[in-house]
């Protein structure tokens, strides 16, 4: 746990930015962890780096409920996500719901949401949802997009526990090979967007190149 300093505003919101890394993505982490640290330093947030493989981190997502005692908001970001607007505080976005908020993905029609950037308020409802995700791995592990598909399918039953924000709110996806689609280059990211997320870029070395591009486009 690394804390980025103090927040001099009255009644500050305590925010943790959480990301998972592992040895097999060391090159990616070397590029993107400093980006997240810079953002936390600017806003007085804390940075939590969970060292374990992505699949294990997703299956064990309930561990983040332990952060609720200290933090009001937990912003969980994939390792390959780049914060490209350093000026905007994540906790001030109007699109955030009362509990868990994700963004529309907009890559392929059959996948509604992308979970590479999730804002979680420290509520009982949020905790219950994280525990359900970890407790139902067998239900979603075989789905086309795993827990993203599982959450999207349950959206209507979750009520206001899950809010789906519009494209680009805090997760702007880019791609060169969208799943089950022809090879093409595309994306929703625009200059000034909060997050650049190359979730659909393959192979890994090419994704690193795109991340380096995004790091040169950060608004400060």
BAFI-3210 file (N, C-alpha, C; in Angstrom, 3 decimals, decimal comma, padded with zeros to 6 digits):
// residues 220
n [1|2|3|4|5|6|7|8|9|10|11|12|13|14|15|16|17|18|19|20|21|22|23|24|25|26|27|28|29|30|31|32|33|34|35|36|37|38|39|40|41|42|43|44|45|46|47|48|49|50|51|52|53|54|55|56|57|58|59|60|61|62|63|64|65|66|67|68|69|70|71|72|73|74|75|76|77|78|79|80|81|82|83|84|85|86|87|88|89|90|91|92|93|94|95|96|97|98|99|100|101|102|103|104|105|106|107|108|109|110|111|112|113|114|115|116|117|118|119|120|121|122|123|124|125|126|127|128|129|130|131|132|133|134|135|136|137|138|139|140|141|142|143|144|145|146|147|148|149|150|151|152|153|154|155|156|157|158|159|160|161|162|163|164|165|166|167|168|169|170|171|172|173|174|175|176|177|178|179|180|181|182|183|184|185|186|187|188|189|190|191|192|193|194|195|196|197|198|199|200|201|202|203|204|205|206|207|208|209|210|211|212|213|214|215|216|217|218|219|220]
n.u [000,852|000,657|000,768|-000,321|000,031|-001,420|-004,786|-006,087|-008,646|-011,888|-013,580|-012,485|-012,572|-011,638|-009,635|-008,669|-006,534|-006,414|-004,504|-003,519|-000,585|001,903|004,673|004,775|003,865|005,669|006,976|004,853|003,859|006,031|005,844|003,263|002,699|004,138|002,632|000,100|000,900|001,723|-000,742|-002,039|-000,378|-000,897|-003,547|-003,769|-004,453|-004,362|-002,224|-002,602|-000,978|-001,467|000,105|-000,303|-001,372|-003,581|-005,991|-006,245|-006,474|-008,924|-010,706|-010,418|-011,540|-013,019|-011,350|-010,938|-012,871|-011,811|-010,564|-012,506|-012,874|-011,066|-011,143|-013,253|-013,845|-012,936|-010,911|-010,514|-008,167|-007,083|-003,813|-002,852|-004,134|-004,046|-003,861|-004,950|-005,748|-004,696|-005,848|-008,440|-010,413|-011,281|-013,375|-015,158|-016,761|-019,779|-021,142|-021,024|-022,500|-024,411|-023,083|-021,414|-019,704|-019,325|-018,104|-019,645|-018,479|-018,263|-016,949|-017,591|-020,853|-021,944|-020,793|-021,378|-020,200|-017,055|-014,660|-012,216|-011,806|-013,103|-015,239|-015,723|-017,816|-017,628|-019,744|-022,356|-023,762|-021,947|-019,896|-021,252|-021,665|-019,036|-018,273|-020,060|-019,120|-016,590|-017,460|-018,774|-017,264|-017,286|-019,580|-019,032|-016,503|-016,282|-017,564|-017,834|-016,584|-015,910|-016,209|-017,186|-019,193|-020,906|-021,659|-022,927|-025,079|-026,557|-027,365|-029,970|-031,156|-029,620|-030,209|-029,691|-027,238|-025,314|-024,075|-024,030|-021,987|-021,760|-019,933|-016,459|-016,518|-014,886|-013,246|-011,861|-011,844|-009,517|-008,484|-007,017|-007,576|-010,456|-012,375|-013,707|-014,076|-013,150|-009,706|-008,897|-008,250|-009,194|-011,108|-012,296|-011,077|-010,257|-008,369|-008,013|-009,708|-010,275|-009,168|-007,096|-007,409|-006,031|-007,313|-008,056|-005,880|-003,474|-000,452|001,115|003,489|002,831|000,769|002,225|003,542|001,431|000,665|002,907|002,603|000,239|001,129|002,569|000,623|-000,621|-002,650|-001,831]
n.v [-001,191|002,127|005,517|008,587|011,155|014,135|015,410|018,497|019,449|020,259|017,759|015,418|012,799|009,529|007,675|004,719|003,549|000,645|-001,993|-004,967|-006,920|-009,057|-011,370|-012,116|-009,959|-007,957|-006,040|-004,429|-003,485|-001,978|000,211|001,291|001,482|003,743|005,767|005,533|006,015|008,691|009,927|009,356|010,737|013,360|013,746|012,923|010,317|006,760|004,106|000,780|-002,136|-005,237|-008,231|-010,671|-013,146|-012,175|-013,722|-015,002|-012,787|-011,713|-013,812|-013,744|-011,355|-010,460|-009,815|-007,104|-005,967|-005,691|-003,276|-001,444|-000,474|001,543|003,153|005,287|005,072|002,742|002,390|000,252|-000,775|-002,217|-003,574|-002,722|-000,366|003,107|006,155|009,011|011,575|013,585|015,542|015,196|014,160|010,948|010,443|012,487|012,232|012,575|010,416|008,258|005,617|004,604|002,434|000,081|000,860|000,509|000,792|001,057|-001,100|-001,295|-002,578|-005,094|-006,283|-008,264|-008,026|-006,180|-004,621|-003,416|-004,499|-003,498|-001,127|-000,126|001,474|001,471|001,988|002,118|000,266|-001,779|-003,130|-003,096|-004,684|-007,122|-007,765|-008,097|-010,294|-012,172|-012,413|-013,595|-015,917|-017,331|-018,361|-020,666|-020,300|-018,214|-018,564|-020,013|-018,464|-016,279|-013,737|-014,011|-012,828|-010,348|-010,848|-012,320|-010,420|-008,506|-010,004|-010,234|-007,743|-006,479|-007,637|-006,783|-004,190|-000,949|-001,610|-002,178|000,074|001,146|003,085|005,534|005,027|005,813|007,211|006,629|004,756|004,109|002,132|000,601|-001,064|-003,647|-006,137|-007,152|-009,507|-012,339|-010,933|-009,321|-008,519|-005,307|-001,826|000,214|002,289|004,033|006,023|009,440|012,486|013,897|012,173|010,174|007,592|005,425|002,401|-000,358|-002,911|-004,608|-005,078|-006,902|-008,723|-009,115|-007,534|-005,608|-004,344|-003,150|-001,218|000,457|001,348|002,861|004,920|006,103|007,037|009,212|011,001|012,065|014,225|016,970]
n.w [000,000|-000,931|-000,202|-001,527|-000,432|001,009|001,187|000,865|000,764|002,164|003,997|002,573|000,066|000,546|-001,507|-003,174|-005,651|-007,427|-008,769|-010,525|-010,895|-012,384|-012,770|-015,460|-016,876|-016,498|-018,064|-018,962|-016,504|-015,622|-017,281|-016,746|-013,964|-012,853|-014,083|-012,858|-010,249|-010,418|-010,856|-008,431|-006,629|-007,393|-006,571|-003,943|-003,477|-002,678|-003,754|-004,605|-005,240|-006,416|-006,380|-008,368|-010,781|-013,492|-013,883|-011,427|-009,784|-010,595|-009,953|-007,225|-006,420|-004,280|-002,206|-002,136|-000,566|001,920|001,850|002,246|004,824|005,156|002,860|000,865|-001,793|-004,263|-006,975|-009,484|-011,759|-014,816|-015,538|-018,010|-018,508|-019,080|-017,451|-018,828|-018,385|-016,109|-014,596|-013,699|-011,012|-010,019|-008,259|-008,609|-010,820|-012,620|-013,631|-011,958|-010,127|-007,158|-006,072|-007,560|-010,516|-013,986|-017,393|-020,663|-023,234|-026,134|-028,285|-029,507|-030,381|-028,756|-026,287|-023,596|-021,484|-020,080|-017,824|-017,127|-015,907|-013,063|-010,803|-007,425|-004,803|-001,247|-000,039|001,452|-000,518|-002,663|-001,574|-001,299|-004,002|-004,993|-003,469|-004,468|-007,101|-006,694|-005,502|-007,434|-009,525|-011,105|-012,600|-014,363|-015,493|-017,895|-019,764|-022,646|-022,323|-019,690|-016,386|-017,145|-019,052|-017,417|-015,434|-017,072|-018,029|-015,722|-015,174|-015,157|-012,949|-010,893|-010,281|-008,896|-007,938|-009,829|-012,041|-015,372|-017,110|-019,783|-022,916|-022,824|-020,437|-018,156|-019,179|-021,996|-024,641|-026,914|-029,952|-032,045|-032,878|-032,433|-030,598|-032,278|-034,623|-037,724|-038,388|-037,440|-036,940|-034,336|-032,053|-029,101|-027,714|-027,114|-027,241|-024,064|-022,777|-019,843|-019,412|-021,261|-022,782|-023,966|-024,443|-026,473|-028,077|-029,767|-030,717|-027,405|-027,433|-029,289|-027,937|-025,886|-027,376|-028,105|-025,597|-024,885|-026,718|-025,689|-023,219|-023,968|-024,531|-022,362|-020,472|-018,540]
ca.u [000,000|001,456|-000,112|000,166|000,098|-002,602|-005,804|-006,400|-010,044|-012,756|-014,261|-011,948|-012,963|-010,469|-009,689|-007,571|-006,411|-005,943|-004,168|-002,809|000,551|002,565|005,969|004,649|003,576|006,585|007,220|003,688|003,809|007,097|005,357|001,997|002,644|004,474|001,500|-000,911|001,487|001,655|-002,135|-002,313|000,354|-001,572|-004,846|-003,773|-005,009|-003,433|-002,043|-002,475|-000,526|-001,685|001,025|-000,768|-001,849|-004,885|-007,101|-006,351|-006,942|-010,357|-011,417|-010,349|-011,835|-013,646|-010,358|-010,987|-013,784|-010,989|-010,175|-013,653|-012,768|-010,213|-011,385|-014,632|-013,939|-011,852|-010,898|-009,740|-007,726|-006,198|-002,410|-002,578|-004,887|-003,233|-004,626|-004,501|-006,141|-004,259|-006,507|-009,786|-010,529|-012,230|-014,541|-016,034|-017,494|-021,234|-021,703|-020,884|-023,689|-024,264|-022,339|-020,375|-019,915|-018,453|-018,427|-019,914|-017,236|-018,407|-016,086|-018,447|-022,228|-022,333|-020,170|-021,890|-019,382|-015,651|-014,342|-010,833|-011,826|-014,315|-015,275|-016,477|-018,023|-017,525|-021,088|-022,705|-024,150|-020,716|-019,224|-022,014|-021,435|-017,677|-018,287|-020,771|-018,221|-015,591|-018,110|-019,447|-016,295|-017,713|-020,645|-018,574|-015,173|-016,368|-018,276|-016,977|-015,759|-015,795|-017,082|-017,858|-020,433|-021,734|-022,236|-023,848|-026,288|-027,303|-027,543|-031,344|-031,485|-028,777|-030,743|-028,703|-025,936|-024,405|-024,350|-023,247|-021,765|-021,566|-018,595|-015,436|-016,666|-013,603|-012,646|-011,962|-011,180|-008,973|-008,255|-006,606|-008,153|-011,585|-012,726|-014,731|-014,276|-011,995|-008,642|-009,107|-007,781|-010,271|-011,107|-013,144|-010,299|-009,988|-007,557|-008,789|-010,390|-009,616|-008,411|-006,799|-007,368|-005,813|-007,694|-008,247|-004,676|-002,631|000,024|001,518|004,487|002,122|000,059|003,226|003,792|000,277|000,731|003,928|001,964|-000,701|001,877|002,999|-000,559|-001,255|-002,948|-001,460]
ca.v [000,000|003,340|006,670|009,665|012,471|014,608|016,120|019,650|019,848|019,930|016,473|014,707|011,421|008,649|006,857|003,801|003,046|-000,732|-002,697|-006,229|-007,165|-010,345|-011,426|-012,280|-008,660|-007,006|-004,940|-003,551|-002,846|-000,977|001,392|001,866|001,774|005,153|006,581|005,495|006,671|010,136|010,336|009,311|011,838|014,622|013,887|012,447|008,966|005,677|003,125|-000,589|-003,017|-006,629|-009,026|-012,017|-013,207|-011,557|-014,654|-015,199|-011,531|-011,601|-014,815|-013,369|-009,925|-010,144|-009,304|-005,641|-005,515|-005,339|-001,878|-000,578|000,139|002,734|003,984|005,528|004,665|001,922|002,401|-000,907|-000,582|-003,229|-003,159|-002,067|000,885|004,306|007,351|010,020|012,905|013,687|016,658|014,842|013,244|009,888|010,469|013,615|011,995|012,556|009,156|007,196|005,206|004,534|001,261|-000,338|001,453|000,110|001,506|000,313|-001,414|-000,789|-003,212|-006,040|-006,142|-009,248|-007,757|-004,864|-003,844|-003,773|-004,414|-003,088|000,090|-000,234|002,337|000,755|002,708|001,205|000,032|-003,181|-003,687|-003,346|-005,841|-008,327|-008,094|-008,633|-011,638|-013,037|-012,679|-014,579|-017,162|-017,963|-018,502|-021,757|-019,802|-017,274|-018,872|-020,518|-017,538|-015,706|-012,695|-014,252|-012,120|-009,244|-011,399|-012,708|-009,209|-007,908|-010,831|-010,053|-006,310|-006,105|-008,140|-006,130|-002,877|000,130|-002,097|-002,053|001,171|001,093|004,438|005,589|004,904|006,835|007,929|006,432|003,565|004,233|000,950|000,622|-002,442|-003,965|-007,440|-007,456|-010,929|-012,794|-009,942|-009,234|-007,647|-003,907|-000,900|001,111|002,660|005,147|007,025|010,746|013,337|014,434|011,093|009,837|006,332|004,745|000,984|-001,165|-004,286|-005,415|-004,992|-008,106|-009,469|-008,342|-006,525|-004,519|-003,609|-002,300|-000,067|001,343|001,957|003,910|006,042|006,756|007,744|010,481|011,817|012,360|015,635|017,388]
ca.w [000,000|-001,058|-000,095|-002,373|000,179|001,722|000,425|001,692|000,630|003,287|003,858|001,407|-000,187|000,540|-002,721|-003,479|-007,016|-007,285|-010,003|-010,295|-011,781|-012,163|-013,446|-016,909|-017,494|-015,865|-018,984|-018,917|-015,189|-015,569|-017,988|-016,290|-012,530|-012,619|-014,528|-011,798|-009,079|-010,661|-010,653|-006,995|-006,009|-007,698|-005,920|-002,570|-003,427|-002,368|-004,821|-004,112|-006,318|-006,023|-007,196|-008,708|-012,163|-013,748|-013,657|-009,983|-009,205|-010,872|-009,162|-005,820|-006,344|-002,991|-001,251|-002,080|000,490|003,080|001,707|002,516|006,146|005,072|001,683|000,443|-003,196|-004,795|-008,443|-009,920|-013,143|-015,386|-015,641|-019,294|-018,604|-018,880|-017,093|-019,791|-017,914|-014,720|-013,921|-013,243|-009,879|-010,334|-007,365|-008,927|-012,063|-012,470|-014,123|-010,969|-009,411|-005,701|-005,609|-008,508|-011,843|-015,092|-018,632|-021,885|-023,935|-027,492|-029,283|-030,224|-029,911|-027,757|-024,984|-023,219|-020,560|-019,905|-016,397|-016,937|-015,095|-012,247|-009,623|-006,397|-003,548|-000,104|000,490|001,666|-001,812|-003,419|-000,977|-001,647|-005,409|-005,121|-002,883|-005,428|-008,232|-006,257|-005,110|-008,573|-010,620|-011,989|-013,473|-015,392|-016,034|-019,260|-020,641|-023,682|-021,709|-018,261|-015,443|-017,823|-019,600|-016,268|-014,857|-018,038|-018,065|-014,481|-014,961|-014,823|-011,617|-009,894|-009,951|-008,847|-007,469|-010,968|-012,967|-016,608|-017,606|-021,237|-023,496|-022,610|-019,167|-017,464|-019,775|-023,453|-025,197|-028,273|-030,380|-033,411|-033,194|-031,556|-030,588|-033,225|-035,687|-038,614|-037,898|-037,776|-035,916|-033,958|-030,648|-028,680|-026,995|-027,706|-026,373|-022,958|-022,061|-018,584|-019,465|-022,529|-022,405|-025,177|-024,084|-027,668|-028,911|-029,723|-029,546|-026,233|-027,791|-029,955|-026,888|-025,238|-028,255|-027,997|-024,267|-024,957|-027,408|-024,779|-022,177|-024,542|-024,793|-021,073|-020,195|-017,193]
c.u [000,883|000,519|000,502|000,195|-001,203|-003,526|-006,294|-007,849|-010,804|-013,467|-013,770|-012,489|-011,692|-010,597|-008,451|-007,645|-005,740|-005,627|-003,435|-001,712|001,092|003,822|005,837|004,255|004,464|006,863|006,089|003,647|004,853|006,670|004,200|001,906|003,068|003,355|000,425|-000,405|001,444|000,252|-002,469|-001,607|-000,370|-002,808|-004,895|-004,425|-003,930|-003,386|-001,799|-002,124|-000,585|-000,868|000,507|-001,341|-003,275|-006,041|-007,325|-006,894|-008,438|-011,150|-011,444|-010,696|-012,457|-012,650|-010,441|-011,965|-013,007|-010,552|-011,288|-013,571|-011,982|-010,607|-012,871|-014,875|-012,710|-011,966|-009,956|-009,446|-006,859|-004,782|-002,129|-003,336|-003,984|-004,152|-004,103|-005,009|-005,817|-005,056|-007,844|-009,741|-011,603|-013,489|-015,505|-016,896|-018,992|-021,855|-021,681|-022,201|-023,418|-023,385|-021,188|-020,696|-018,860|-018,865|-018,851|-018,590|-017,249|-017,461|-016,891|-019,830|-022,567|-021,667|-020,486|-020,881|-017,922|-015,273|-012,885|-010,683|-013,154|-014,197|-016,237|-016,596|-018,067|-018,877|-021,313|-023,059|-022,927|-020,000|-019,929|-021,753|-020,034|-017,593|-018,994|-019,883|-017,205|-016,209|-018,759|-018,529|-016,727|-018,784|-020,097|-017,248|-015,214|-017,093|-017,306|-016,059|-015,795|-016,756|-017,754|-019,197|-021,408|-022,420|-023,262|-025,157|-027,163|-027,667|-028,951|-031,734|-030,703|-029,272|-029,654|-027,366|-024,894|-024,884|-023,448|-023,166|-021,530|-020,111|-017,718|-015,554|-015,399|-012,944|-012,856|-011,143|-010,661|-008,592|-007,636|-007,161|-009,296|-011,990|-013,846|-015,025|-013,027|-010,947|-008,924|-008,552|-008,911|-010,175|-011,981|-012,352|-010,106|-009,126|-008,443|-009,577|-009,580|-008,712|-008,296|-006,591|-007,239|-006,139|-007,834|-007,055|-003,802|-001,613|000,527|002,514|003,853|001,348|001,018|003,496|002,655|000,260|001,766|003,387|001,073|000,016|002,406|001,861|-001,265|-001,449|-002,637|-001,867]
c.v [001,234|004,526|007,872|011,036|012,849|015,348|017,260|020,106|019,520|018,618|015,697|013,295|010,584|007,650|005,968|003,418|001,677|-001,312|-003,982|-006,391|-008,556|-010,380|-011,488|-010,988|-007,576|-005,804|-003,935|-002,785|-001,745|000,320|002,073|002,152|003,220|006,108|006,653|006,176|008,191|010,664|010,376|010,445|013,162|014,824|013,386|011,092|007,975|004,702|001,755|-001,481|-004,454|-007,531|-010,452|-012,003|-012,691|-012,487|-014,883|-013,947|-011,355|-012,570|-014,447|-011,923|-009,518|-009,598|-007,789|-005,117|-005,132|-003,877|-000,925|000,110|001,447|003,690|004,100|005,006|003,837|001,939|001,301|-000,776|-001,746|-002,672|-002,397|-000,761|002,066|005,470|008,495|011,422|012,990|014,716|016,294|013,840|012,209|009,985|011,602|013,382|011,878|011,216|008,045|006,911|005,085|003,400|000,924|000,232|000,948|000,912|000,544|000,067|-000,922|-001,362|-004,171|-006,021|-007,079|-009,031|-006,327|-004,020|-004,296|-003,516|-004,058|-001,799|000,098|000,704|001,723|001,639|001,691|001,050|-001,462|-003,854|-003,995|-004,583|-007,134|-008,748|-008,674|-010,054|-012,620|-013,381|-013,751|-015,933|-017,920|-018,104|-019,579|-021,309|-018,968|-017,633|-019,322|-019,612|-016,804|-014,605|-012,791|-013,455|-010,905|-009,702|-011,729|-011,492|-008,576|-008,681|-010,627|-008,592|-005,951|-006,540|-007,433|-004,744|-001,821|-000,310|-001,982|-000,945|001,017|002,506|004,414|005,360|006,095|007,563|007,836|005,136|003,616|003,123|001,211|-000,801|-002,504|-005,316|-007,763|-008,916|-011,226|-011,771|-009,913|-008,303|-006,221|-003,058|000,067|001,477|003,859|006,273|008,291|011,545|013,978|013,388|010,695|008,617|005,816|003,277|000,111|-002,641|-005,189|-005,402|-006,222|-008,053|-008,534|-007,242|-005,334|-003,688|-002,685|-001,048|000,941|002,052|003,081|005,144|006,819|007,554|009,085|011,452|012,249|013,859|015,945|018,830]
c.w [000,000|-001,066|-000,786|-001,751|000,837|000,783|001,306|001,578|001,907|002,990|002,635|001,300|-000,245|-000,605|-002,808|-004,947|-006,913|-008,655|-009,653|-011,339|-011,490|-013,020|-014,964|-017,621|-016,882|-016,762|-018,988|-017,602|-015,057|-016,242|-017,271|-014,797|-012,239|-013,036|-013,449|-010,527|-009,228|-010,395|-009,161|-006,257|-006,204|-006,831|-004,481|-002,404|-002,977|-003,535|-004,200|-005,300|-005,817|-006,941|-007,340|-010,116|-012,301|-013,406|-012,171|-009,301|-009,410|-010,005|-007,686|-005,563|-005,008|-001,978|-001,103|-001,046|001,750|003,036|002,121|003,875|006,091|003,958|001,359|-000,967|-003,550|-006,316|-008,902|-011,411|-013,596|-015,520|-016,926|-019,485|-018,251|-018,538|-017,954|-019,475|-016,429|-013,930|-013,296|-012,101|-010,190|-009,484|-007,670|-010,166|-011,809|-012,850|-013,078|-010,260|-007,921|-005,207|-006,568|-009,891|-012,824|-016,321|-019,735|-022,602|-025,377|-028,518|-030,151|-029,585|-028,762|-026,400|-024,563|-022,452|-020,581|-018,450|-016,135|-016,159|-014,352|-011,056|-008,614|-005,160|-002,403|000,586|000,693|000,346|-002,676|-002,900|-001,356|-003,088|-005,613|-004,576|-003,813|-006,620|-007,856|-005,943|-006,244|-009,783|-011,609|-012,972|-014,622|-016,058|-017,493|-020,228|-021,561|-023,155|-020,188|-017,411|-016,060|-018,390|-018,487|-015,656|-015,788|-018,096|-016,841|-014,219|-014,503|-013,417|-010,517|-009,511|-009,923|-008,258|-008,572|-011,893|-014,185|-017,182|-019,115|-021,645|-023,119|-021,276|-018,323|-017,923|-021,281|-024,106|-026,611|-028,652|-031,774|-033,845|-032,239|-031,688|-031,575|-034,318|-036,560|-037,998|-038,361|-036,642|-035,608|-032,493|-030,383|-028,032|-027,814|-026,732|-025,307|-022,210|-020,834|-018,696|-020,893|-022,191|-023,658|-024,966|-025,298|-028,603|-028,686|-030,870|-028,452|-026,583|-028,491|-028,939|-026,135|-026,068|-028,159|-026,646|-024,252|-025,673|-026,444|-023,696|-022,675|-024,792|-023,509|-020,887|-018,735|-016,960]
res [x|x|x|x|x|x|x|x|x|x|x|x|x|x|x|x|x|x|x|x|x|x|x|x|x|x|x|x|x|x|x|x|x|x|x|x|x|x|x|x|x|x|x|x|x|x|x|x|x|x|x|x|x|x|x|x|x|x|x|x|x|x|x|x|x|x|x|x|x|x|x|x|x|x|x|x|x|x|x|x|x|x|x|x|x|x|x|x|x|x|x|x|x|x|x|x|x|x|x|x|x|x|x|x|x|x|x|x|x|x|x|x|x|x|x|x|x|x|x|x|x|x|x|x|x|x|x|x|x|x|x|x|x|x|x|x|x|x|x|x|x|x|x|x|x|x|x|x|x|x|x|x|x|x|x|x|x|x|x|x|x|x|x|x|x|x|x|x|x|x|x|x|x|x|x|x|x|x|x|x|x|x|x|x|x|x|x|x|x|x|x|x|x|x|x|x|x|x|x|x|x|x|x|x|x|x|x|x|x|x|x|x|x|x|x|x|x|x|x|x]
***
